[in-house]
Amino acid sequence: MLDIKFVRENPEKVKEAVKNKRLNFDVDKFLNIDKKRRELLQEVEKTRSKKNQANEQIKKSKTKKEKEDIILEMQKLDKSADAITGEFQRIDKEFQDLTLRIPNIPSEDAPIGADSTYNKEINRWGAIPSFDFPAKNHIQLGEDLNLIDIKAGAKTSGFRGYYLKNEAVLMQFGLIFYALDKLQKKGFEIFITPALVKKFVLIGSGHFPFGSEEVYEIGNPGNIDASEKNKEQIFLTGTSEPSLLAYCADKIFMEDELPIKMCGFSSCYRSEIGSYGKDTKGLYRLHEFMKVEQVLICKADVDESNKWLEEMLNISREILKDLELPHRVIANSTGDMGAGKYKMYDIETWMPSRNDYGETHSDSNLTDWQTRRLNIRYRDKKGNTKFAYALNNTVIASPRILIAILENYQQKDGSVEIPKILRPYLGNKKYISKNKNDREDI
């Protein structure tokens, strides 16, 4: 959320952000509620002050009649106070709900547009493969090489279910171990994060109220017990970002402790309700997958936070270059970056079966939009307490990245060459082949 003082002083900037991000938020309505709330708060405080004064007068009253008159006035005051307090609580709830829907102001260099068609390509790396044979998609390759079973996955898990098998399993975990090792060497503290989280975690990260339809809620949190009537809601996360942010919730860091560099591995769960009908085949859009995610907390400085945004982007690109996968970097438009983003990049990796690039990474600067929700602060060198800035970035997400590996590395004889950096995780094999005797190991 934004600083409320900023919203009051810059309503036109907020309206422009709402318009450019294509959001449904009435700034004028919010400001009217904010004004009403402040007025009611003053009334509540005045009533409380009058009651305190009346109590003092009762103590000082000299006659029974004088005391009874004051008590009678207090009873009238109590009725008025109850009405004012009730109205304040109603307005305050509406105010608090609306503050969570105020978008971040996008950076001045973000492309302005309604959706992803306005995204801007800013960099491209690697040669697009040219095959002298009919290329297969990852589903065909996975079935032929006994790596993927989508039919059995759908039978067991339902729509978008899948099994990974054999070398595909080793490649997936090889990617994860390789990414974690690289990030640890770059000074990031590595975590395995909870996939089950409380509601405040998802409110803090901005996944609630935005995107709540994409989140699975656990129906039976804790032990089922008829005596427990008020169970706290528990949800499955779609990334380790919320859990990493919550790790810092309500903390005050010293400036020289920043940046806080974290890297989390977790299983991820998304309902994908908003993507109905999109990418229904294969491993591109799934309900569950694994991901390594970066979260970085830095001081409240736009230039410094953008420096980290670029550095995190380059870490993901470094991994794709290590894998020798052609890819491009996209600057996301205002309509394709979400409510909380100040600046955002996507990395798209070439996928031959799509004859196009497909999104594999996302790199975002959210300034203090999340840290205000989670009360993540730091004390600067002058002793001032400020809200920190937060950033996040996809290091590797699988099995989606396996699409690019299988399809880009396929060979004419139906085998798949294993990227050099993954071979140590697959017994130093060079190829995955249907007939294990067809190709020689290194």
C-alpha positions, 0 to 999 in steps of 0.5 A: 500500500502507499503512504496515505499522506502521499495519496492525500497530497497527490491524488492525480498521480494515484488516479493516473496509476489506476488508469494506466494499470487498468484497475478498478479503484475510485480515488475520490471515494477513498479520499472522502472515506479517509476524511470521514474517518478522520472526522469520526476519530476526532469525535471519538476522542472528544467523547472520550475526553468528555467522559474522562472529565465527567469522571473527575467531576463525579469524584469532586461532586459535593452532593448526591444530586450533583453526582446524579446529574453528572451520571445522567449526562454520562449515560446520554454521552455513552449512547452518543459515544456508542453510535459514533464508535460504531460508525467509526468502526464501520468506516475504518473497516472500509478504509482499511480494505481500500488501502490494500487496493491502492496501486503503486506508482509505476516508474516513469520509464515503464511502457504505458499500455493496457496489457502484454501487447504493450510490453517492450523488448529491451534485450535478446540473447542466443541463436534460435535453433534451426532443425533439419528434421520435424521438431517435436514438442516437449510432450512428444519428447517426454512420452517418447523418452519416458520422462513425462506422463500427462495422462496418468497425471490427469487421472491421479491429480485432475486437469493440469496434473502430470508425472515427471520421471527418470532423467526429467526428475534429475534435471529438475532437481539439478536445476534447483541445486545449481541455482541454490549453489549459485545464489549462495555464492552470490551472498544470498541466504538460502531457505526452504520456506513454508508453502502453508501460510496465514492470511496476513502473509498473502495480504502483506505480499499483495497476493490478497486482495489482488489475485486471491482467486489464484490461491488455494485455501486449506479446508481443514487447518490444524487437527479437526476438533469439534470444540475448536470453532474458530480456526485460522485460515491457512493457504498454499502459496504460489511462490516463496516470495510471501514467506520470505517477506513474512520472515522480515515482518515487524522487524527493524533493521539497521541501515548497515545490515541492508540489503537483506538477500534471501533465496527460497525454494518451495513447492508452489500451488496456483489455481490458474482460474484467471488463465482458463483456456490458456496453455491447456496442454503440456507443462507450461501452465500448472497447478503445482511446480517448484521454484527458486525465488529471490527476495531482497530488502534494501534501503528506501532509495529508488536508484539503489533498488533499481540497481538491485533489480538489474543485478537480480535480472542478470543472475537469472540471465546468467543461469539461462546463458549457462544453460545456453538457452536463447531468451529475451528481456521484456520491460512490462507495461503498466497494464501487465505489471500488477498493482504493486509493481513500480518496475518489472521485467519478464524473461522469456525463453525460446520454445520451439513448439510455440515458435515463440518465446515463453515467460520463464522469469519475472523480476520486480521492484515494489518499493515500499508497497509490500513493506508497509503492509508487513511493517518491515523497517530500518533505522538510517544513520541519522536514527530515522525509522523508514519503511524499506524497499522490497524486490523479488525475482524468479531464479528458476521455475520448473518444470516450465523451464524443462520445456525449453531444455527438451525442445531446444536440445532435441536431436534428429534421432529423437534423443535430447542432449543434456545441457553441460551444466546439468550433466553432473546431476545425471551421472555425466550423461550427455544424452537422454535416449529412448534406447539407452545404448544408442548414445555414449556417455561422456 
